Amino acid sequence: MSVIQLDQLERALRYDPFDFSDRAFYRFLKESYAEENELVFAAAALCLSAAREGHSFLNLANPELPDPISEVLQNDWPSPSEWETIAECSPSIGRPGDNSPLILGDESALYLYRYFSYEDDLAKSVFVKAGQPKISAAASTDTLPISDRKQTEAVKKALENRFYLISGGPGTGKTTTVLAYLVSCIQSTESPESLRFAVAAPTGKAAAKVSSSIKDGLARFELEDSIANAILSIPCQTIHRLLESIPRKTSFRRNQKRPIDYDVLVVDESSMIDLPLMKKLMDAVPDDCSIVLLGDDNQLSSVEVGSVFSDLVRSTSNNQNPLFGKSTHLEKTFRFKPDSSIHRICLAFRNGESHTFKKILNENQNDFLFHPMKPTASPNLSPILNLVVEAYSLRAKSANLAQAYSLLSQFIVLSPLNHGPYGANAINRISEERIRRQQNLPSGVFYSGQPILVLENNYDLGLFNGDLGIIWPDDSGELFAWFNNSEGTFQKVRTTWLPRHSTAHCLTIHKSQGSEFEHVAGVFSPEHSEFVTRELIYTCVSRAKSKITLFGNVDALCSAIDRRVNRATRLEARIAQQAHDTQSR
């Protein structure tokens, strides 16, 4: 077993993938816990780095050692049994139940304390909620405009359970299904006026989208005015607003001691919810409140730690798990025709079928275009920029704000990364230069029709990271930023008040989650990249409703089909363990 010298480790922590937080954590363990073992310091830094990549824990049995650590250790990493000995002697590493900065769980899983606590607490909350008695006897769905067997199953089973999951790809009728569920809740109770409903989503744009979808979907239902009005009165809001966020804090006013005042809660775009937020959401849901989570488990996981929704969906397929059977996966597409290229590409990437993707490339389809690109030192972005400028010109010529804002959902460029010659930053910068040059606009000033993306939460303004807005003049001609809130009205914000933001001709694929666009242009570097995965391309393509244009290299895209995002989590196992522990008592 290697021994690392202090000066060697300090030098290693100055290089990627480490940053100032790793070095600060190193000093914290040394000064506050009198930690002396350099291997523990190295594991702590790796644990923090793993969390930044979305993992709940560091697998001590088989970690991916970055070059700075690997060189210092000379590839001699302690075995699991050696780590057990190290943990017993370490003042920084505790066991489950201990209040230590690092927790060594089962199977060599080393957690930061907060993520172990989040995962364990969430497993307990889900187990308790899943065991609650059903809300009511299932109402008949015969009068509802749903004919698909899976949709009918989802409505009936969601009514019978306090905790239920509905998953499905784009256009599979998730919103129609949940609308049918809400109607059935009202029809199946003796006093529907006493039921309190809420719909929530992780971001403002996702909340606005589900609100609009519910209102549009009501046209397919023949309902009494009282029921239709009850549905229309349901608040659609962000999870942060539902939980009553506290400015500049990560905690909420709604929690276990002061839960939300609702009887039925529906949460859309659940795949975007990270481990800490889902834990805090479940904390605030009272025992007698039914909760239905909607999402697409094939999409990218949350930006932050965890893959909660996919973990929960996977749990429902395990007959040893208390969540067994508590989900429905919608498969039939109502948006796309069977020969739709968008639908077939989504299926190809979801199922890992590179041969199907190559076959589609050779077909002549009006909803799919492919622009092959080769590795080059000077990438040609002109075809992409032409699309951006065309979309901007249409917005700029709009007759009013509503028309201009609606055009934001007509076209978007998506890229896997912010940085690099094919990244969102480069595409936005070059697009801006061309637009300002053509419109004779000075640099550094806002202009009418400019799309903007909020990059940080501002609780005072009610703006959140990922919110998409547009610059447009008010009646006086002064330029303001406008955002469509979850109530379907426009929020007016002075440009000088805006939190950190960027121009949004191009978004990263992560930032596009929760949104849909008629035409999506996905830009992928022609170079092979370990970062580009099956889930990433699937999420990109599934944002498109009418047309998808892909820029990239066939071989690089096909190789991405074989790469999957595998986050280190133990949520599924912890939920199952809750049932085992209960039976053992």
N, C-alpha and C positions, 0 to 999 in steps of 0.2 A: 504494500500500500504506500502510495506516494506521500511525501511530506512537502508542502508548498512553503516557500519562504515568504515572509510578509512583503518584502519589497517586490518579489516576483508577482504576487497577486495584485498589489496596488497598480503595478504597471499594466497587467492584463485587463484590469477594469477601466482603463482609459480608452480602450478600443471597442469598435462595434462587435456585438450588438449591445454593449453596456452603455449606460449613460449616468448622469449625475445622481439619479435616484438609487442606482445600485451602489454607488460609492457612499451615498448618505446612509443607506441601510447597513452597509459594512461598518461604518463608524458607530451607528446606533447600537448594533449588537456588541461591538467591542467596548463601548463606553458605558452603556446602560445595563448590559447583562454580563459583562466581564468575560465575554467569549474569547477564547484563545486559539481554537482549532481552525487553521486556515482552510481545511476542507469544508468546514461548516460555512465559513465565509463564502467560499466558492459556490457551494450549493445554494446559499441564500441568494446570491446574485443571479444564479441560473433560474431559481424559482421566480424571482421578480421578472426576469426576462421572459420566462414562459407565460406569465400572466399577461404581459403586454402582447403576446401573440395569441391570446384568447384561451389559454389552457388554465384549468382550475388548479392543477398541481404539476410538479416536476416528477417524472418517473425516474427515481434514483437507480433502478435496475438497468435502464437502457437510455440514458440521456443523450441528446445530441449536443456534443461538446463543441462550442465555437472554437475557432483557431486559437485565440489568445489563451483560453483555459487548456485546450488540448496540448499546446506546446509546453506549457508550464508543467502539466501532469505527465507529459510524455505518454499519453494515452493509457495511463495506469489509474483507472477510476476504481474506488472501493466497491466491493461486492455487496449485495443486499445484507448478508450476515455481518459484514464489517460495518455497514451503516447502522445496524442495530446497536452495535457496541459503541459507535461514535455518538449516537443519539442518547444512550444511557448516561454518558459522561458530559453531555453538552448542556450548559445552562440556557441555551437558546431554543433547543428542540424539546417539545413536549409530546404527550400522547393525547388522543381524543379526550376531552374533558379538562385538559390543562389550559391555563391562560398564558401560553408561551407564544412568542412571535412566529415560531415555526412549529407545525404539527406534523408528526410522522404518522400517517394513517396506515391502513392495511396495504399489502402488496407493494411496499416501497414507494408509496405516494407521499411526497413532501409538499405540504401546503403552506402558504402564508395563512396566518391565523384567521384573517377575515374571510378568506375564500372557503376555508374548511367550515367555518361557522355558517356562512351563507348557504353552502351546499347541504349541510346537515339540517339546518333549520328549514330550508325549502322542502327537503325530503319529508320531514315531519309534517309540515303544513299540508303538502299534497296527500300524504297518507291519511291524515285526519279528514280532509275535505272529501277524498274519494270514498270514505267509509260512512259519510253522512247519509241519512235516509233520503229517498227520492222526493222530489218537490211535489209531484202529483201523479195520478194515473194518466197515462198517455192519452192525449186527445186524438180524435180522428183527423187524419190528414186528407181525407177524401175530397173535401171541398177546396183544398189549397191547390194553387197552380204549379204543383211539382209532380212530375210523372216518373222521374228517375228513381229506381229502387234504392240507390245509395242515399239520395237526398231524403227520401221518406224514412229510411233507417236512421239517418243522423238526427232528424227532428224527434222521432219517437224516443230514441235512446238518450238524447240530450235532456228531454223532459223527465226521464226516469232517473237521472243522475245529477248530483250536485256539482260534479266536476266532469267535464267532457271536452274532447278534442275533435275538431273537424279540420282535416287537411285536404289539400288538393292543389293542382297546378292552375295556371291562368285560364280563366274562362270556364271553370268547372262548376260554377254556380254556388260558390261559398256564400255570397251575399244573399242570394235568393233563398238558400237553405236557412240561413240565420234569420231572415225576415219571416219565413214560415215558422221557425221556432218561436220567435217573439209573438206572432199572432196566436200560435197554439197555446203559449203560456197564458195569454189573456183569455182565450176561449175556454181553457180547462180549469179556471178558478171561479169560485162562486162570487168573489168580490174583486173583479179585475181592477177597479179604480184604486184599490189599496196596494196593488203591486207597484214597486218602484224599480224602474229599469235604468240602465246606463250602458252606453257603448263607449269603448276607449280604444286607443291605438298609441303606439310608441311616439309618433311624430305628429305635428300639426297637419302636414299634408296628407298623411294616412288617415287621420281623423276626419278631415274634410272630404276625402275620397269616399270613405264608408258612409258618411252622412249623405252625400250626394247619391250614392248607389242605393241606399235604403229608400230615399225619396223617389228616385226614378223607378225602383222595383215595385213600389206600391201600385203603379199603374197596371201591373199584371194580376193584382189581387182584387177581387170583388168583395169589399169589406163594408160593414156598417160604418157610418160616419164616426161613431164614438170610438171604434177600434182603430180606424185610420188616423184619427186625431191623437189617439193615445200613442201610436207608433211615431207620428211626426213630432210629438213632444219629448221623445226620448233624447236626452243630451248625448251628443257625440263629442268627445273631448280627448285630449291627450292624457296619458297615464299620469303625467306630472300634475296636471290640473285636477284630475280625479283625486289624487292623493294629497293635494294642496301642498305643493312644494314650498320650501322655505328658502328665500333668496340667499345665494352664496353658501348653501349647505346641501349635503347629499341626503339628509333626512327629510321626512315629510310629517305634516301635522296629522295625517291619517295613518294609524298604525294599529298594533294589537290592542292598545289601551283605548284608542278612539277610532274604531273601524268605520268604513264607509256606510252610508245610510241607503243601501240598495238591497233589493231582493233578488235581482237577476242582473248579472254583469256579462257582457260579451266583449271580448278583446280581439281585435283584428290585428293582422300582421305580427303574430306572436313570435315568428322566427327571428324578429329583430330585437326581442327583449333579452337582455343579458342577465346573468345570474343574480347580481345584486338587486336590480330593479324587479325581477320576478319575485325574489324573496320578499321584498318590501311590499309588493302588490299583494301577495298571498297573506302576508301579515295583516293587511288592512281589510281583508274580505271576511266578514263574520261567518260563523258556522252555518247560519240559516240562509245564506246567500248562495244562489247557484251561479257557477261561472263556466262559460264556454269559451275556449281558446280556438281561434281560427288562424290558419297559416299554411305555408307551403314548406314542408320539411325537406324539400330538395333544394331550396334556396340557400344562399349564404347564411351562415350563422351570424349572431350579433357581432357588432364591431368589437365590443368589450368581451370580458371573460364569459365562457360557457357556450353551450349549444343546447339550451334548455328545451326549446320546443321539439327538436328532433329527438332528444333524450326521452322526453315524455311520450312522444309518438311510439318510439321503439319499445318503451315499457308496456304499452298497451297490447303488444304482440307476444309478450312473454307470459305464459300461463302460471308462472311462479310469482308474478308481480301483482300487487293489489290493484294496479291500473288496468289489468288484463280486460280487453273488450270495451274499454271506455273511449273508443275513438272510431271515427268513420273516415275512410279515405275516398274522396270523390274522384272519379276517373273520367267520366264522360265529359267531353268538351262541348259547350254550347256556343262558344265564341267563334271557333274555327271550323271550317269544313274539313272533312277527312284528309283531303289532299293539300291542306295548308302547309306551306313550308315552315312557317313559324312553329306550328304545333309539332310537326315532324322533327324539326331540329331540337326542340325542347325535349322530346322523347328520346332522341338519339343521345343527347348529352346526359339526360337523366339515367338512361339505361347503359351508358358506356359503350355505345355502338358507333365506332369510328367509320365502319364500312357504310352505314346508313347515311352518315353525314357526307361522306365522299360521293355517294350516289346522288344526294340532293344537289350537290354542287354542279353536277353535270346536267341538271334538268333546267328547263326554261320556265321560270316561275315569275309572276308579276308581283309577288309579295316578298321576294328575296333577291338581293343582289350581293355578289361577292367580288371584292376588289383584291386580287392577289398582290402581296407585297414581298419584296426581297430585302434581305439585310443590306443596309447601305449606310454610309457615313453621313449622307445628307438626305433625310427622308423627304419625300414629296407629299406634302399635306394638302395640296391644292384641291383635290376632289372633296376632301372633308371641309375645307374652308368655304368652298362654293356652297355647300349645303347649309353651313352656319349662316353665311351672309344672306342667302335666300330666305331662311327662316326669320332672321332679324328684320329684313325688309318688309315682310308681311306684317310683323308686329308693329313696326314703326308707322305703317300706313293705316293702322286700325282706326276706326271711327271713335272709339271710346275705350275706357279702361277695361270694361268687362270683355270686350272682344280681344283686346291685346293680351289680357291675362289668360283667356281661354286658349290662345295660340301657343302659350308655353307648353301645353300638353300635346301639341301637334308634332314637335320634333325635338330630339335631344341627341347629343353625341355622348357616348359613354366610353370610359377607359378604365382598365384595371387599376391604374396607379395615378397618383398625383404627379410624380416626378418622371424624368426621362423624356426623350424626344417625341414619344407617342403618348405622354401622360397628359392629364387634364390641365395642369398648369401651363404647359407649352401650347396646347391647342387653344386655351383661353387667351393666352398672351398674344399669339399670332392672329387669332380671330379679331381681338380688340384692335390690333394695329391696322388690320385691313379695313375694318368698319370705320375707325376714326379717320383713316386716310381718305376713304371714299366719301365720308360725310363731312370732311373738313372740320373735325372735332378736335379740340385740344386734349392732350393726355391728362389723366388725373381727375377729370370731372365726370359726373354722372350724365347720362343721356337717355332720352325717352326710348323706351322699348328694351332697355338693358336688363337682362335677367340677373338676379343676384341670389346667392346662397348664403344663409346664415351659418356661421362656423362655431358659434358658442351659445350657450343658453343665456338668456336675459329674462329673468323671472319678472322684473318690473314691467317690461314691455310685453311679456307673454310670447316671446320669440325663442325658438329652440334650435339647437344644432340640427341642420338638415332642412330647415324651412326654406321654401323656394318663393321668391317674390319678384316683382318687376318695378322698374323705375318708370313713373308716368306723371304728367302734370295734373294738378288739381284744377278747379275752375278758374283760379287766378293765374294759371300758367306756371306756378312754382312746381319744381320737381320734388316728388316724394317717393318713398318706397311703399309698395302696397303688397299686402299679404292676404290670402284667402283663409279666414279662420274656420274652425270646425262648425260654426253656425251658418256658414255659407255667405257671410258678408265680408266686405273688404276692411282690412285694418290699415290705417294710414300712419306712417312713421316718418318723421323727419330724417333726412339722410345723415344729418350730424348726430343723430341719436342711435344710429344703427350699431349693433354689436359687431364684433369681428366678422367679416364677410368676404366673399369673392364674387367675381363675375362668373356666370354659370351657363355659358354656351356649351360647355362640356362638364359633365359630372363624373366622379368615380362611380363604378358600379355599386359599391357599398352605399354611397349617398343616394342612389336612385331607388333603393328598396322602399317599398310603400307607395311608389308612383307608377303610373302607366303613361305611355306616349303612343300616338298613332304611328309614328315612324321613329325608329331607333337606329342610329349608326354606331356600331360597336367597333372600336379601334384597338387592335391587338398588335403588339410589337412582332415583327417577323422573326425575332430572335426567340429561341426556346427559353422559357422562364418557369422555374419551380413554383412561382407565385400564382401562375395562371392554372386554375383547376377546373374540373368538371362543373362544380357548383357556381363558380364565377361566371363562366360562359352561359350556363343555364339561366342564371339570374339576369344577365344582360339581355339575352334573347327574349325571355319571358316578360320583359318590360314593354315589348312591342305589341300593339293591338292590330295594326294593319300591314306594316311593312318593316322588314329588318334588312339593314345593309351592313355587311361585315367587311372590315379591312383587316387583312392579316395573311399569315402564311399557312397553307393547308397542313403541312407536316407539324408545325408548331401547335396548331389548334387540335389536331388529332392526338398528339402526344398528351395534351392537357386532359383529354377524355379519361386517360388512365390514372390521373392524379386526383385524389379525393382529399377533402379537408377532414382530418381526424383529430379532433380536439380531445385533450386529456381531461375527462370528467368522470365522476363516479356517481352522478345523480341517479341513474337507473338502478345501480346496485344498492344505493342507500335507501331508495324507496322500498325495494324488495326486503332489505334488512329490517326496515321498520316493521313489516309484517311478521318476519321471523322472530324479532325480539318480543313482539306482542304475544305471539303464540307460546313463547318460552316462559312467559311470566306466570 
